Amino acid sequence: ESGPHIVRASIETDYLDVDDQRHLAVDVRNALRGLVVDGEPRDSARESETYAFTLALDPTGEGFHFSTDVKTAELFSAEGLEAYDFLVLANVQAVAPEKVEKIEQFVRRGGGLLLTMGPRVDRVLFNRDFWNGGRGLSPAQLGEVAGSAPEGELERGVERRIGRFAAEHPVFRTFREKLRAAIYDLVFYKYFRTKDFALEKVLASFDDDLQSPAF
């Protein structure tokens, strides 16, 4: 049941009784609560930057496993983050330094953070505030935008797909077996190249010549 619980695990006593018991306090929740910041809201909810994401987390809207609050970037103050389990910044142009500091404190306390890129993201400000010379929250520095998107009815653009992904990682476990092909069906046209990242931290990469990190 939801609420605070005390757990005790013990084994039969032996000659060293100091390690025969362990105690743990846990707070069981009905759902994980997240704050989703929409960097490109639209008049139609279905066209907004975060519609598909929030629908995937809570398809019924009843908050059985995940409960999300959506705010625009203009209304995001970074106040009250302690009420949430995770924060999503989706295609947000820039975040003021004082807000970045509060996000860092939130992550340090155990909060989850998902940063998703898009055409509104200011690369220079992102690198200054979230990369911060390798000391920030981003695991990589953003480089130039690569790829080309369709223009008009004749120009198709250059299709990029996921070349490989870490199927055993919790983020991708859903796609290990029957849904594996769904990952490879995704099409991307434009993306940020990244640099100064640790190769072992790349969870998914594109099928371009450089195998550019996608996640």
C-alpha positions as CSV (number, residue, x, y, z in Angstrom):
1,E,0.0,0.0,0.0
2,S,1.1,3.6,-0.5
3,G,2.7,5.4,2.4
4,P,5.7,5.1,4.6
5,H,6.9,1.6,5.5
6,I,9.6,0.2,7.8
7,V,11.4,-2.9,6.5
8,R,13.5,-5.3,8.6
9,A,15.5,-8.2,7.2
10,S,17.2,-10.6,9.5
11,I,19.1,-13.9,9.5
12,E,19.7,-16.4,12.3
13,T,22.1,-15.0,14.9
14,D,25.7,-16.1,14.8
15,Y,28.9,-15.2,16.6
16,L,28.8,-11.7,15.0
17,D,25.4,-10.3,15.7
18,V,26.1,-6.8,14.5
19,D,25.4,-7.8,10.8
20,D,22.4,-10.1,11.4
21,Q,19.8,-7.4,10.9
22,R,19.2,-4.6,8.4
23,H,16.6,-1.9,8.5
24,L,15.2,0.3,5.7
25,A,12.6,3.1,5.5
26,V,10.7,3.4,2.2
27,D,8.0,5.7,1.0
28,V,5.7,3.8,-1.4
29,R,3.9,5.9,-3.9
30,N,1.0,5.2,-6.2
31,A,2.7,7.0,-9.1
32,L,5.9,8.9,-9.9
33,R,5.3,12.5,-10.4
34,G,7.0,14.5,-13.1
35,L,7.2,18.2,-14.2
36,V,7.4,18.5,-18.0
37,V,8.5,21.8,-19.4
38,D,7.2,22.3,-23.0
39,G,9.6,24.4,-25.0
40,E,7.4,24.6,-28.1
41,P,3.7,24.6,-27.0
42,R,1.0,24.8,-29.7
43,D,-2.6,25.8,-29.9
44,S,-3.5,22.2,-30.5
45,A,-2.4,19.9,-27.7
46,R,-1.6,17.1,-30.2
47,E,0.9,19.3,-32.0
48,S,2.8,20.4,-28.8
49,E,6.3,19.3,-28.1
50,T,5.3,17.1,-25.1
51,Y,2.0,15.5,-26.2
52,A,3.4,12.1,-27.3
53,F,5.7,12.0,-24.2
54,T,3.0,12.6,-21.6
55,L,0.6,10.3,-23.5
56,A,3.1,7.5,-23.4
57,L,3.6,7.9,-19.6
58,D,0.0,8.3,-18.7
59,P,-2.2,7.0,-21.6
60,T,-5.4,6.9,-19.5
61,G,-4.9,10.3,-17.9
62,E,-5.6,8.7,-14.5
63,G,-2.0,8.7,-13.2
64,F,-1.7,5.0,-12.4
65,H,2.1,4.8,-12.8
66,F,3.1,8.3,-13.8
67,S,1.5,11.7,-13.1
68,T,2.8,14.7,-15.1
69,D,2.3,18.4,-14.8
70,V,3.0,20.3,-18.0
71,K,4.2,23.9,-18.0
72,T,5.5,26.3,-20.7
73,A,9.1,27.4,-20.5
74,E,7.9,30.9,-19.7
75,L,6.0,29.7,-16.6
76,F,8.8,27.4,-15.4
77,S,10.4,29.0,-12.3
78,A,12.3,25.9,-10.9
79,E,10.5,26.5,-7.6
80,G,8.9,23.6,-5.8
81,L,10.9,20.9,-7.6
82,E,11.0,18.9,-4.4
83,A,7.4,17.9,-5.0
84,Y,8.5,16.0,-8.2
85,D,10.4,12.8,-8.9
86,F,11.6,13.9,-12.3
87,L,11.9,16.9,-14.5
88,V,11.8,17.0,-18.3
89,L,13.0,20.0,-20.4
90,A,11.7,19.4,-23.9
91,N,13.2,21.6,-26.6
92,V,13.6,24.5,-24.2
93,Q,15.4,27.4,-25.7
94,A,17.4,28.4,-22.6
95,V,17.2,28.2,-18.8
96,A,18.4,31.1,-16.6
97,P,21.5,30.3,-14.6
98,E,19.6,30.7,-11.2
99,K,17.1,28.1,-12.4
100,V,19.9,25.8,-13.6
101,E,21.4,25.9,-10.1
102,K,18.1,24.8,-8.6
103,I,17.9,22.0,-11.1
104,E,21.4,20.9,-10.1
105,Q,20.3,20.8,-6.5
106,F,17.2,18.8,-7.5
107,V,19.3,16.2,-9.3
108,R,21.8,16.1,-6.4
109,R,19.0,15.1,-4.1
110,G,18.0,12.2,-6.4
111,G,15.6,13.8,-8.8
112,G,15.6,12.5,-12.4
113,L,16.3,14.8,-15.4
114,L,15.6,14.3,-19.1
115,L,16.9,16.8,-21.6
116,T,15.5,16.6,-25.1
117,M,16.8,18.6,-28.0
118,G,15.0,20.5,-30.7
119,P,15.2,23.5,-33.1
120,R,14.5,26.0,-30.3
121,V,17.5,25.0,-28.2
122,D,20.2,27.6,-28.0
123,R,23.4,25.6,-28.4
124,V,25.7,28.3,-27.0
125,L,23.6,28.8,-23.8
126,F,23.0,25.1,-23.4
127,N,26.8,24.4,-23.4
128,R,27.4,27.3,-21.0
129,D,24.8,26.3,-18.5
130,F,24.3,22.5,-18.9
131,W,27.7,21.3,-20.2
132,N,29.7,23.9,-18.2
133,G,33.1,22.6,-19.3
134,G,32.2,19.0,-18.3
135,R,31.0,20.0,-14.8
136,G,27.3,20.4,-15.7
137,L,24.3,18.2,-16.0
138,S,24.7,17.3,-19.6
139,P,26.9,14.3,-20.4
140,A,28.0,15.8,-23.7
141,Q,28.6,19.2,-25.4
142,L,26.4,20.2,-28.3
143,G,28.0,20.7,-31.6
144,E,26.6,21.8,-34.9
145,V,23.2,20.7,-36.3
146,A,23.6,17.9,-38.8
147,G,21.2,16.6,-41.4
148,S,18.5,18.0,-43.7
149,A,14.8,18.0,-43.3
150,P,12.2,17.7,-46.2
151,E,11.3,21.0,-47.9
152,G,8.2,21.2,-50.0
153,E,6.8,18.3,-51.9
154,L,9.9,17.4,-53.9
155,E,12.7,17.5,-51.4
156,R,12.6,14.4,-49.2
157,G,15.5,15.1,-46.9
158,V,18.1,12.7,-45.6
159,E,16.6,10.0,-43.4
160,R,18.6,8.9,-40.4
161,R,17.6,6.0,-38.2
162,I,18.9,4.4,-35.0
163,G,21.9,2.3,-35.9
164,R,22.3,0.6,-32.5
165,F,20.9,0.9,-29.0
166,A,21.6,-0.7,-25.6
167,A,18.7,-3.2,-25.4
168,E,19.5,-4.2,-21.8
169,H,19.4,-0.7,-20.4
170,P,16.1,0.0,-18.5
171,V,15.2,2.8,-20.9
172,F,15.1,0.4,-23.8
173,R,14.1,-2.9,-22.3
174,T,10.6,-2.6,-23.8
175,F,12.2,-2.9,-27.2
176,R,14.3,-6.0,-26.7
177,E,12.0,-8.6,-28.4
178,K,8.8,-8.1,-30.3
179,L,9.0,-4.3,-30.3
180,R,12.7,-4.2,-31.3
181,A,11.9,-3.2,-34.9
182,A,9.9,-0.2,-33.7
183,I,13.2,1.5,-32.7
184,Y,14.6,1.0,-36.1
185,D,11.5,2.4,-37.8
186,L,12.0,5.8,-36.2
187,V,13.1,8.4,-38.8
188,F,15.2,11.5,-37.9
189,Y,16.2,14.3,-40.2
190,K,18.2,16.8,-38.1
191,Y,20.1,16.4,-34.9
192,F,22.8,18.0,-32.9
193,R,26.3,16.4,-33.2
194,T,27.9,16.0,-29.8
195,K,31.4,16.0,-28.5
196,D,33.4,15.5,-25.3
197,F,31.3,12.5,-24.3
198,A,32.3,9.2,-22.7
199,L,31.7,6.4,-25.3
200,E,30.4,4.0,-22.7
201,K,27.6,6.4,-21.8
202,V,26.1,6.3,-25.4
203,L,22.9,4.4,-25.1
204,A,21.8,4.8,-28.8
205,S,23.5,6.1,-31.9
206,F,22.4,7.2,-35.4
207,D,23.4,5.3,-38.6
208,D,25.5,8.1,-40.0
209,D,29.2,7.7,-40.8
210,L,30.2,9.0,-37.3
211,Q,27.7,6.9,-35.4
212,S,26.6,10.1,-33.8
213,P,25.1,9.7,-30.3
214,A,21.3,9.9,-30.2
215,F,20.8,9.2,-26.5
